[in-house]
């Protein structure tokens, strides 16, 4: 984890479209929830991913992992906790835990690995102005 130890929390209600015929959240929904958590993390730190893109940068997902422990179900309230696990000059790793807050159960854990690129898709350093928002 980076020096700031900031962890954002994002509440999400499981939508019907995110579930299968049994009302269980599809595994791909967790990846979308990770993205929501990432966006909220940056927003809660005082900026937005839109500002990052407007400045000419992108955080391209290069790798991800997820460990599914329990199922979320339709209309259930879940919380996505998000933090910056690692920050390097051109790479960033977000960590996630998805929980069922009513009883504190962990549903899923995971990471997304990102490479910073410019508008032309060339790998570049993460800009200095965003590093403090990411714990660097």
N, C-alpha and C positions, 0 to 999 in steps of 0.2 A: 504494500500500500504506500502511497505517497505521503509526504510529510503532513498534509493538512487533515487527513483522516475524516474528511467530510463525507457523509453518507446521505444521499437524498432518499426521500420516500415518496412514492407515487401510488395513489389509490386507483384501482381499476376495477370496474364491475364486469365480470365475464359476460360478453354479449352472445346472443343466440347463434350468430353467424360464426362464432369462434368454436363452436361445439360440434360433436358428431351426433348421430341419431340417438345416442344414449345420454346426451346432455353433458358429456365430458369434453373439456377443452382439448382441441387438437394440438399436437406437439408443436406445430408451426406457429401457433398463437403466442407461445412463450417468446419466440424470437421477435415478434412484433412488440410484445411487452418490454423486452430488453431495449428496443429502439425508443419506445415511449420513455422508459427510465433514463436513457442517455440524454434525450432532449430535455427532459425535466431537470436532470442534474445540471446541465449547462445553464438553463434558465434560472434555477435556484441559486446559482453562483453569480448571477448578475448579467448574463449575456444570452445569446441564443445561437443555435446552429445556423440559423438564417444569416446572422451577422458574419459568421465564419465564412459561409459561402459567398456572401456579398463582397467580402474582402479578397475573394479569389482562391479560396482553399477548400479542400474536401478531406474528409476522414473516411477512407475506403476500408471496408471490412475485408481483412485478408484471411481471417481464420475465426472460428468460433467453436465453443464447446458448451454442452448443456447436459446436466445430469437430472433426470426426472425421477422424483421420489414418490410423490403423491399426485392425484389428479385434482385439478380445479374443475368446478361444475358451473353450469349455466346460472347466471344471476348472483353468483357468489362474489363478495367483495374480497379482493386480494391486494397485497401491497408488494410493489417492486422496490427493493432497496438497491441503490446503485452507487458505486464509488470508483475512483481511479485506482487501479491496482498497480499500474506501472506507467511511468512517463519517461520516455527517452527522447532523443533529439528529433526523430522522425516517426517514432512508433508510440502508440498509446494503447493500454489495455484497460478495459472497464470490467469490473466484477459485478455480479448480480446475485441476489437471492430473492425468490418469490415466495411469499409467505401467506398463510391463512391467518389473518390477525385475530380472529375470534378465539382461536385456541393455540396460536403460536406455532403451528406446524409449518415446516419447510416443505414447499411443493417442488421447487426446482432451484438449482444453482447453475451458474455459468459465467462465461467470459466472452468478450468480443475483442479481437485484436485489430487495430486500425493502423494504416499507413497514411501519413499526410501527403497529399498531392496538390499541385497547382491546377489551374483551369485546363491545362493541356494534358493533364494526367501524369506529369513528371513528379517523381518522389522529391519532396522538399522538407526542410525543417519546419517543425511546428512553430508558428510565429510567436515572438516574445510576448506580445500583448495578451495572448490567450493562455499562456503557461500558468500564470497565477490562478486563473479560474480552474485549472486542472490539478492544482496542488504543487506546481513546480516553481 
